[in-house]
């Protein structure tokens, strides 16, 4: 089976939903996570802290540099993700439909590159 990244995106600076709505979102995501595990397609998942917590590490002129904040200066940021196994893109998209409904945010689906043959 191929692995897919289901990445959850949101707009930085948007107000959080009301506490009861936020709790329902967490509960709904937990249900999706449980279903992913039960169906044997779960690989890994996680929610991320605010993009302002990021540190970018890069090499410039042969020296390692670090800068605070996200790599890309944009309002839209990655908020969390799932890595799943699916037979094909259609199956991955079906899981993304459940994910976007649960977390109430856009979910991008991207396949991982195939491993090179050794």
For each residue, the residues with C-beta under 8 A, 3 or more apart:
1: 41 85 86 87
2: 85 86 87 88 92 111 112 114
3: 43 83 84 85 86 111 112
4: 83 84 85 86 89 92 95 109 110 111 112
5: 81 82 83 108 109 110 111 112
6: 81 82 83 84 92 95 96 99 107 108 109
7: 78 80 81 107 108 110
8: 78 79 80 81 99 103 105 106 107
9: 76 77 78 79 105 106 107 108
10: 14 76 77 79 105 106
11: 14 75 76 77
12: 50 51 74 75 76 77
13: 75
14: 10 11
15:
16: 22
17: 21 22 25 104
18: 21 22
19: 22 23
20: 23 24
21: 17 18 24 25
22: 16 17 18 19 25 26
23: 19 20 26 27
24: 20 21 27 28
25: 17 21 22 28 29 102 103 104
26: 22 23 29 30
27: 23 24 30 31
28: 24 25 31 32 101 102 103
29: 25 26 32 33 99 102 103
30: 26 27 33 34
31: 27 28 34 35 102
32: 28 29 35 36 95 98 99 102
33: 29 30 36 37 42 45
34: 30 31 37 38
35: 31 32 38 39 98
36: 32 33 39 41 42 45 82 84 95
37: 33 34 40 42
38: 34 35
39: 35 36 42
40: 37 85
41: 1 36 84 85 86 95
42: 33 36 37 39 45 82 84
43: 3 82 83 84 85
44: 82 83
45: 33 36 42 80 81 82 83
46: 80 81
47: 79 80
48: 51 78 79 80 81
49: 53
50: 12 53
51: 12 48 54 69 70 77 78
52: 68 69 70
53: 49 50
54: 51 68 69 70 71
55: 66 67 68 69
56: 66 67 69 70 71
57: 64 65 66
58: 64 65 67
59: 62 63 64 65
60: 63 65
61:
62: 59
63: 59 60
64: 57 58 59
65: 57 58 59 60
66: 55 56 57
67: 55 56 58
68: 52 54 55
69: 51 52 54 55 56 73
70: 51 52 54 56 73 74 77
71: 54 56
72:
73: 69 70
74: 12 70 77
75: 11 12 13
76: 9 10 11 12
77: 9 10 11 12 51 70 74
78: 7 8 9 48 51 81
79: 8 9 10 47 48 105
80: 7 8 45 46 47 48 103
81: 5 6 7 8 45 46 48 78
82: 5 6 36 42 43 44 45 95 99
83: 3 4 5 6 43 44 45 112
84: 3 4 6 36 41 42 43 92 95
85: 1 2 3 4 40 41 43
86: 1 2 3 4 41 89 91 92 95
87: 1 2 91
88: 2 91 92
89: 4 86 92 93 109 111
90: 93 94
91: 86 87 88 94 95
92: 2 4 6 84 86 88 89 95 96 109 111
93: 89 90 96 97 109
94: 90 91 97 98
95: 4 6 32 36 41 82 84 86 91 92 98 99
96: 6 92 93 99 100 107 109
97: 93 94 100 101
98: 32 35 94 95 101 102
99: 6 8 29 32 82 95 96 102 103 107
100: 96 97 103 104 105 106 107
101: 28 97 98 104
102: 25 28 29 31 32 98 99
103: 8 25 28 29 80 99 100 107
104: 17 25 100 101
105: 8 9 10 79 100
106: 8 9 10 100
107: 6 7 8 9 96 99 100 103
108: 5 6 7 9
109: 4 5 6 89 92 93 96
110: 4 5 7
111: 2 3 4 5 89 92
112: 2 3 4 5 83
113:
114: 2
115:
116:
117:
118:
